[in-house]
């Protein structure tokens, strides 16, 4: 049956489908199917995939833990950025401007090799001051820099780095709430904390969900930076395998395939959320 013989409503629906279909996604799926077929049919690709995929769990773990921490710190800093207290506002602004001005890789290295050792030395000093407490002070004085896991250092660095960006998203969301709603809530006898908790934050968080989703995708990609510390994520496993076999082309095809598989799925979820949010924020 030709398209011209279809009923008008069905023909219009078919035209609408082909007009709206995301061709970039079809192209990405086509490339993904080709690579997936190579992984299934080619023993060398299958071996590389098995080796590199061992880092998927670490990548997901680092991303989720770091992003959860960045959300908490970012919300607190965002609230400080809208505070009427001059000292709190200036301190939060200083934090945001300094952290956002440092490249993520530099921040990662600085925290891993400067702040982490400094923190351990501070803990050792505290334990020495508490020497009279015996068993309670002993773990503090026994702590060494090598005991500070590199994955933990990387997570702390990502939390600090991304919290500065997320704080600005939260600040914008809070300031987007109409002043009239705040004044109406205050006229009903609500305290500032009640207004913030019951009126401002629920609406602000709904409004900033799409940009928060975009930053989660960015966090997933930036988690690859932890490979410079030897954390066995996807990138590090790929580097180790490629260095030992010199199969750079095949290995980094697999690495890119794994990251793209996760980021494209997340991007589609964020786009779906963006389409749904307008009707939910009214």
C-alpha positions, 0 to 999 in steps of 0.5 A: 500500500502506498503512502498516498492511499493511507487515510489522511490522519494516518498519513499526517501522523506518518509525516509528523513522525518522520519530521520529528525523528532524531536523525542524530540518534539513529546515526548513533544507534547505527554506530552502536549496533556496528560496534556491538556486533564487533564485540559479539563476533570478534574475539579481540573486541570481546576480550577488550570489552571484558577488560575495560567493562571492569571499570564500569562499576567504579565509574558509576560509583564515583559519579553517584557518590560525588554527585550526591555530595555535590548536591548537598554542598551545592544546595548549602552554598546556594542558600548562602548565596541568597543570604542577607547576612553579608559575611555568609554571602561573601564567604559563599561567593568567594568559594564559588568564584575560586573553585569555578576558576580552577580547572577540574583536573588541577583541582583534582591533583591539588586535593589529591596531593596537597590537601589530602596529605595536609589533612592527614598531617592535621589528624596526626597532630590532633592525635598527638595532642590527645595522647593522654587519651590512649587508645582513642588517640592511637588511630589518629596518630597511626594514620598515614597519607597512603591510607587515604584512598585515591578514589576517596580523594577523587570523590572529594575533588569532584564534590568540591568542584561541582558544588560550586557550579550546582550552587549557582543553579540552586541560586538561580532557581531560588531567585526565580520564585516570584516575590509575591509568593514569599510575601503571601507566605510571610503574611500568613505568619510563616517564618523565613525557614518555613517559607524556604522549606514549604514554598521556595525550595519545592518549586525551585528544585522542580525548576532546576531539575533539567540543568541538574540532570545535565550536570550529572551527565557532565559529572559522568564524563568528568569522572574519567579524570580520576584515571590520572590517580590510577583509580580503576574506572573505564578510562584507566582500565582502557589505558592499562589494556592499550598500553600492554597490547598496543591495541589503541584503536580497538580499546578506545573504541570500546571506551568511547562506546561505554561512555556514549551508551551511558550519556546518550541514555541520560541525555534522552531522559533529561530531554524527556524531563525538560518536556514534562517540567513546564506543566509541573511548575505551574 
